[in-house]
Each structure stands twice: as C-alpha cells, then as structure tokens.
Amino acid sequence: MPLRIPARLGTTAALVALLGSTVACTSTGGGDDDEVTTVTIGTLRGQPHFYAPFLYEDHATGDIDYEVITLDTAPALNDALLSGTVDMAVGSITATIAGAAQGREVKVVAAASDGGSGFVAAEGIDDITDLEGRPVGYLESSSQYVVLQLLLEEAGMSTDDVDLVSLSAPEFFNAFDTGQIDAFLAPEIGVSLALGAGGTELASPYETEIGRVNIGLLASQDFIDEHPDAVQEVVDTHAATTAYMVDNQDEWLPELVEEYGGDEAVFATALENFWLRSDLSPTYEEQIANLAAQMERLGMIDQAPAIEDVVDTSFASRDEPADS
C-alpha cells in the first residue's frame, strides 16, 4: 500500500518559520486546544531512528495533520521547540537533560528509540586499553559520549588518555575509513558502515546503568500547557506509528531510502541495532535519571535536573515493554 508522505521542510524553511511565527501549530482561531489542525514535528535528517515523523500522517489517530521539518543537530531541535519553530520533535534525551539543567523547559513525553549506538575500532585494536594515545571520535553532548567515558573508566582510563576528536553524526564513517580516527563510539548509520568496511565492535555500549536510552518524543512546556489534547493525540499517533514500524519494516524501509538516499542493506543492518518504543515506563524513567546523574558526575552539566523537569508522564503508556 503506498504511503502518504506528509509535507516536509528543510533547515531554510525552519528558519523562515522561526522569523515569521512564534507558534508553529495551525488552528482555526481562538487558541483552544481542540482547534489545533496541524502540528509541526522536528526530526534529524539521514538517521533511521528519526524517521517515524514521516509516517505520522499515515497512522494518525485523530484529525491533526503533520508537517515535518528536518534539522541537522539535536541541540537545534531543542532550540526549535523553545522558539516555536516546531511544536514537537523526535530528539535527544541527553540534549533535553542538558537544557533542563539550564532551566530550558522541554520535556520527554514518550520514548522513540533505544540503542542505535556502537563502539567500533580498527583492526588490531582488541581492548579498550589499546586506545591509549590514539584518536577516538565522539559526538558532543550525546548519550554515546557519556557511555564512552563510562567504558573508559571501567578500563581504568579517562578521556585524557586518548586523543578525542569531535565529529558530527554524518562524519564518523569517513573519518574512520580514511584513518583520521582509530575508533569511535557514535550513533548509526556510521556504526554499520564502519563494521561493513572492516571495523570491529570493541565493546557493547548498552551494558552501563543508562542502558540503551537514546531518543524520545519531545515538547516544550509551553506547548504542553497550551495544547494538552494535541500533545496526547501526537503521542497516540506516535505509538500507532511505532507499532506499525516494528511489524512492517519491509514496507517503510524502501520509503526511508527514497527519502534519505543511501544503501538499503546498510539501513537494514543499522535498524537491527535499534529498539523502537513509545512508552514511558518506570524503568525508562529511571534510566533517564541515571543518565542525568552521570552527566553531572562527568562534568557535562553543573547539576542534574529533577526527573519531573525532564519527563512528563501524563501522556504515554507506563507499561514496561517486554524487551526493554
């Protein structure tokens, strides 16, 4: 069955929207929550675990229409939420914690995807201690950077013992493939590309106390306060879309490749490293709190925010997924 692809805008359109409007949602007037007709969803380009918003229109549980805006970085998504450029977003929980530590009111209203990370090293590097003095790629202000520091600690090392190289998500594979870095702990799809080019998994990134926490469905506190019924409808649509994606990868993966470009086999491999979800279970909430605590301990934030300043449990299911 062909999919109806919703309207989508790139970064330029997002900036135009920012200049022209303080609220991205469209209503029929009066400002009441029931009158919201269109919700603008932000997401990141080129990463398969950020693809769900493109399918919201096909799995909408109510009358809201969806417009998708793609941006380049997780902090940019949170900035867009606070400015009103987008109403909600699939974005980074780590960036949301960092923002909450600075008093920025963006909340996680549902999970979106766990995992999507990998710790890849070049041939001949068999142990984390072999990384001493070597260039290691990392993604700033990410859950992967937290995990990298935790795994180095477990090996009796710190970031001072390696040559850290800051990269954006699309840059990891090229930097690895050309020998600019000898290892990296980063998100997909660079992980799958590097493994396919001869890299090896150095250690699992999922065995720390933060688990597989990665990205969630986000909304600003202003949008939650002004349009709670719309938030609930988006969360319900997100859950319906996630359930479809889990069971029907063969249907939507070709659409993803058409949207993003690239090798379908690589995306398929990358998706084996994700666990799509839409709940806000107590265990998930605890892992977010653990992530915040580690970010404070590692000096990434001055003080961990209270969990209620990061998570709003009013909308998503609290049931524990079987594979969480």
Helices and strands as residue ranges (DSSP letters): E 7-9, H 11-20, E 26-27, G 33-35, E 36-44, G 48-50, G 52-59, E 65-71, H 74-83, E 88-92, H 93-101, E 106-115, E 117-121, G 128-131, E 135-138, H 143-154, G 159-161, E 163-166, G 169-171, H 172-177, E 183-187, H 190-196, E 200-203, E 215-220, H 221-226, H 228-247, H 249-260, H 264-271, E 274-276, H 282-297, G 307-309
